Amino acid sequence: MTRSGRLLAVAGLAVLATGAAPQGAPPPAPTAAAPLELEAKIALGEVPGRLDHVAVDVKRNKLYVAELEFDSVGIVDLAAGRVARTIHGFAAPQGIEFCPGSDTVAVGNGKNGTVDFLRGPKPARAGELQLGADADNVHLAPDGTHFWVGYGSGGLAEIDCATRQVTRRIALPAHPEGFAFVPALQRILVNLPDAKALAGVSLKKNRVFQQPNKDAQENFPLAFDPSSSRALSAFRKPPQLGVFDTGSGERVQKLDTCGDADDVFVDAQRKRAYVICGEGAVDVFAQRNGTWKRLARTPTAPGARTGRYVPELDRLYLAVRAGEGVPAAVWVLRPR
């Protein structure tokens, strides 16, 4: 590079550093702030392999991570920004959820089909329940008193948080993946990727209806947007976000999204949705007047496809598996 070229380069760096433009040049156009900002990374320690779903105890500022391939659950102290404890002895933990009313964590195990329970301020084992093969996603019912767990070749089980016993089972035509509650309709919407369908379960009548996915497959994560009464289902083949009417089950919109999606969450405050993808990205969608559009794509890390948006803390927590020379961690993303 010539001396004059070096001087121009230095001047250019000065402009970038100070934000000032050369004399006579128009001022730079303002840039919009990214919708997600990386706030912190909390190392999980020597945890190899895939991480699955995440639960949170808001009152105690604790995050629970299902460490699937390490047969463990990591407990993260969010206030201190460190791992408080790791509990071992699970069997491919997948789904995980916290019930505040009974101070209970439920863990769905894919390897042996059990649901393990942890209880108390310093979580201790509180028994297990043999549910069925491939116990998977776990969610807390809107009334806050029951867990719902997907399992087997087709079933949802309702489990009382306090007694830790099954109170109801609903048969499905295929293994359930992501599911979401529609309280006003007393309905659960369920993704059935093996059946290439979205199912609706009437809790009044224990009746199941299906809406086939004609041109998209591998619908794993699902969320409900109460402001628009729409369900958001992310597909992997092709990578799409489908928007569904919760009454009829009909798809009303489809949008391109990132690949290998495994979690989607609605940020009701901002009318947004966050799609977490294993290709190494979070896609941010915005909703206006019932119509969705992609707002931005935030790069993350390969294999990081699960997490949890926590409205009470206004943070998106991302479970990031270990990479070469990089330990597993929880990334804390702040919406803005």
C-alpha positions in Angstrom: 0.0 0.0 0.0 1.3 3.5 -0.9 1.9 6.2 1.8 -1.2 8.1 0.5 -3.2 4.9 0.6 -2.2 4.3 4.2 -3.2 7.9 5.1 -6.6 7.3 3.5 -7.0 4.1 5.4 -6.2 5.8 8.7 -8.6 8.5 7.9 -11.3 5.9 7.2 -10.6 4.2 10.5 -10.9 7.6 12.3 -14.3 8.1 10.7 -15.4 4.6 11.9 -14.1 5.2 15.4 -15.5 8.7 15.9 -18.6 8.6 13.6 -17.5 11.8 12.0 -17.7 12.2 8.2 -15.0 13.9 6.0 -15.7 17.6 5.5 -18.2 18.2 2.8 -19.5 14.5 2.9 -23.1 13.8 3.8 -23.6 12.4 7.3 -24.0 8.6 7.5 -27.5 7.2 7.6 -28.5 6.1 11.1 -28.5 2.3 11.6 -31.3 0.5 13.4 -30.3 -1.3 16.6 -30.3 -5.1 16.3 -33.4 -6.6 18.0 -31.2 -9.0 20.1 -28.0 -8.1 21.9 -25.6 -10.6 23.4 -25.4 -9.6 27.1 -23.4 -12.5 28.6 -22.2 -16.1 28.2 -22.5 -18.4 31.2 -20.2 -21.5 30.9 -21.8 -24.8 31.8 -18.5 -26.6 32.4 -17.4 -29.8 30.8 -20.7 -30.8 29.2 -20.2 -32.7 25.9 -22.8 -33.2 23.3 -26.3 -31.9 22.5 -28.2 -29.7 24.9 -32.0 -29.8 24.8 -34.8 -27.7 26.4 -34.6 -25.2 29.2 -36.8 -24.3 32.2 -36.7 -21.3 34.6 -37.5 -20.5 38.2 -38.1 -16.8 37.9 -38.4 -16.2 41.7 -35.0 -17.7 42.4 -33.3 -16.6 39.2 -32.5 -20.2 38.3 -32.3 -21.7 34.9 -32.4 -25.5 34.3 -30.8 -27.0 31.2 -31.5 -30.5 29.9 -28.0 -31.8 29.0 -29.2 -34.6 26.8 -26.0 -36.4 25.8 -24.4 -36.0 29.3 -27.5 -37.5 31.1 -27.5 -34.4 33.4 -29.4 -31.3 34.3 -27.4 -28.1 34.8 -28.7 -25.5 37.3 -27.6 -22.0 36.5 -27.6 -19.1 38.9 -28.6 -16.2 36.7 -27.9 -13.5 39.2 -24.3 -14.8 39.8 -23.8 -15.7 36.2 -22.4 -19.2 37.0 -23.4 -22.9 37.3 -24.7 -23.5 40.8 -24.9 -27.3 40.4 -25.1 -30.2 38.0 -27.3 -33.2 38.7 -26.4 -36.5 37.0 -28.2 -39.8 36.5 -30.9 -39.0 34.0 -31.5 -40.9 30.8 -31.2 -38.6 27.9 -33.2 -35.7 29.4 -35.1 -33.8 26.7 -38.1 -31.8 28.0 -37.9 -29.9 31.3 -40.3 -27.6 33.1 -40.8 -25.9 36.5 -44.0 -25.7 38.4 -43.8 -22.7 40.9 -46.9 -23.8 42.9 -45.4 -27.1 44.1 -41.7 -26.0 43.6 -41.2 -29.0 41.3 -39.2 -29.6 38.2 -40.3 -32.3 35.8 -37.7 -33.9 33.4 -38.7 -36.0 30.4 -36.2 -38.7 29.6 -36.0 -40.0 26.1 -33.9 -43.1 26.8 -36.1 -44.9 29.4 -39.5 -43.0 29.1 -39.6 -41.8 32.7 -40.4 -38.4 34.0 -38.0 -37.5 36.9 -39.0 -34.9 39.5 -36.8 -32.5 41.5 -38.3 -30.4 44.4 -37.3 -27.7 46.8 -35.1 -24.6 47.0 -32.0 -26.8 46.7 -33.5 -29.2 44.2 -33.5 -32.8 45.3 -34.8 -35.9 43.6 -38.5 -36.5 44.4 -39.2 -39.7 42.6 -39.9 -40.7 39.0 -42.9 -41.7 36.9 -42.8 -44.4 34.3 -44.7 -42.7 31.4 -43.9 -44.5 28.2 -41.2 -44.6 25.5 -39.4 -41.4 24.6 -40.8 -38.9 27.2 -40.1 -35.6 25.4 -41.5 -32.1 25.6 -42.8 -30.9 29.0 -45.0 -27.8 29.4 -46.9 -26.3 32.3 -50.7 -25.9 31.9 -52.1 -22.4 31.9 -53.7 -23.1 35.3 -50.2 -23.7 36.8 -51.1 -26.9 38.5 -50.3 -29.6 35.9 -47.5 -30.6 33.7 -48.2 -31.9 30.2 -45.7 -34.4 28.6 -45.5 -35.8 25.1 -44.3 -39.3 24.8 -44.3 -42.6 22.9 -45.6 -43.3 19.4 -48.5 -40.9 20.2 -49.6 -39.6 23.5 -50.0 -36.6 25.8 -50.1 -37.1 29.6 -51.4 -34.6 32.2 -49.5 -34.9 35.5 -50.5 -33.2 38.7 -47.6 -31.1 39.9 -48.2 -31.8 43.6 -49.0 -35.5 43.6 -46.7 -36.2 40.6 -49.3 -38.7 39.2 -50.9 -39.0 35.8 -54.5 -37.5 35.8 -55.2 -37.9 32.1 -53.8 -39.4 28.9 -54.8 -38.5 25.4 -53.9 -40.7 22.5 -52.4 -39.2 19.3 -51.7 -40.6 15.9 -48.0 -40.0 16.1 -45.2 -38.9 18.4 -45.8 -35.3 19.6 -43.1 -32.7 19.4 -43.7 -29.0 20.2 -47.2 -28.2 21.6 -48.9 -25.1 22.9 -52.1 -24.2 24.8 -55.0 -22.1 23.5 -56.8 -21.3 26.7 -59.8 -19.6 25.2 -60.6 -22.7 23.1 -59.6 -25.2 25.8 -57.4 -26.7 23.2 -53.8 -28.0 22.8 -52.2 -27.6 19.4 -49.5 -30.3 18.7 -46.9 -30.8 16.0 -46.9 -34.3 14.7 -43.9 -34.4 12.3 -44.1 -38.2 11.7 -47.7 -37.8 10.5 -46.9 -34.6 8.6 -49.6 -32.8 10.4 -50.6 -30.2 13.0 -53.1 -31.7 15.5 -55.7 -30.0 17.7 -56.8 -31.6 21.0 -60.1 -30.6 22.5 -59.7 -30.8 26.3 -63.4 -30.7 26.7 -64.1 -33.8 24.6 -60.7 -35.4 24.4 -61.1 -35.3 20.7 -58.2 -35.0 18.2 -58.3 -33.5 14.8 -55.5 -33.1 12.2 -54.5 -30.6 9.7 -52.1 -32.1 7.1 -49.0 -30.2 6.1 -49.1 -30.4 2.3 -45.8 -28.8 1.3 -43.7 -28.7 4.5 -42.2 -31.4 6.8 -40.5 -31.8 10.1 -42.6 -29.4 12.1 -40.9 -29.5 15.6 -41.3 -26.2 17.6 -44.7 -24.6 18.2 -45.9 -21.4 20.0 -49.1 -19.6 20.5 -49.5 -15.8 20.0 -52.5 -14.6 22.0 -52.6 -11.2 20.5 -53.4 -12.6 17.0 -54.9 -15.9 18.1 -52.4 -17.6 15.8 -50.1 -20.6 16.2 -46.5 -20.4 15.0 -45.0 -23.7 13.8 -41.4 -23.9 12.4 -40.6 -26.5 9.8 -37.2 -27.9 8.8 -38.0 -29.1 5.2 -38.0 -26.5 3.8 -37.0 -24.1 6.5 -40.3 -22.2 7.0 -42.4 -20.5 9.7 -46.0 -21.4 9.3 -48.7 -19.2 10.8 -52.0 -21.1 11.6 -55.5 -20.1 12.5 -56.1 -21.7 15.9 -59.8 -22.3 15.3 -59.7 -24.0 11.9 -56.1 -25.2 11.9 -55.6 -23.7 8.4 -52.3 -22.1 7.5 -52.7 -18.4 6.8 -49.1 -17.4 6.1 -45.7 -18.9 5.5 -42.3 -17.3 5.8 -38.7 -18.4 5.1 -36.7 -19.0 8.3 -33.4 -20.4 9.4 -32.6 -24.1 9.3 -32.9 -26.8 12.0 -35.4 -25.0 14.2 -36.2 -26.6 17.5 -37.7 -23.8 19.6 -39.9 -20.8 18.9 -41.1 -18.2 21.5 -43.5 -15.3 21.4 -42.5 -11.9 22.9 -46.0 -10.5 23.5 -44.7 -7.2 24.8 -43.0 -6.4 21.4 -45.3 -8.5 19.2 -42.3 -10.6 18.1 -41.4 -14.2 17.7 -37.9 -15.8 18.2 -37.1 -18.9 16.1 -34.0 -20.7 17.4 -32.1 -22.7 14.8 -29.3 -25.2 14.9 -27.7 -23.8 11.8 -26.5 -21.0 14.1 -29.0 -18.3 14.2 -32.1 -16.8 15.8 -34.6 -15.4 13.4 -36.7 -12.5 14.8 -40.2 -12.0 13.4 -42.5 -9.0 14.0 -46.3 -9.0 13.9 -48.6 -6.1 12.9 -52.3 -6.4 12.5 -52.1 -10.2 12.5 -49.5 -10.4 9.7 -45.9 -11.5 10.4 -42.7 -10.6 8.7 -39.0 -11.3 9.4 -37.3 -8.5 11.1 -33.7 -9.7 11.5 -31.4 -12.7 11.8 -29.0 -12.9 14.8 -26.0 -15.1 14.3 -25.3 -17.5 17.2 -23.4 -20.8 17.2 -23.8 -24.1 15.2 -26.0 -26.6 17.1 -27.6 -24.0 19.4 -31.2 -24.7 18.6 -33.0 -24.6 22.0 -33.5 -22.0 24.7 -36.2 -20.1 26.5 -37.6 -16.6 26.3 -38.6 -15.5 29.8 -41.0 -12.5 29.7 -40.6 -11.8 33.5 -36.8 -11.3 33.0 -37.1 -10.0 29.4 -34.3 -12.2 28.2 -33.8 -14.9 25.6 -31.6 -17.7 27.0 -29.9 -19.9 24.4 -28.4 -23.3 25.1 -25.2 -23.5 23.2 -23.5 -26.9 22.9 -19.7 -27.3 23.3 -17.6 -26.7 20.2 -13.9 -27.3 19.4 -12.1 -25.6 22.3 -15.3 -23.8 23.4 -17.3 -25.1 26.4 -21.0 -25.4 26.5 -22.7 -22.3 27.7 -25.9 -20.4 28.2 -26.0 -17.2 26.1 -28.1 -14.4 27.5 -29.7 -12.3 24.7 -31.4 -9.0 25.6 -34.2 -7.9 23.3 -34.3 -4.2 22.3 
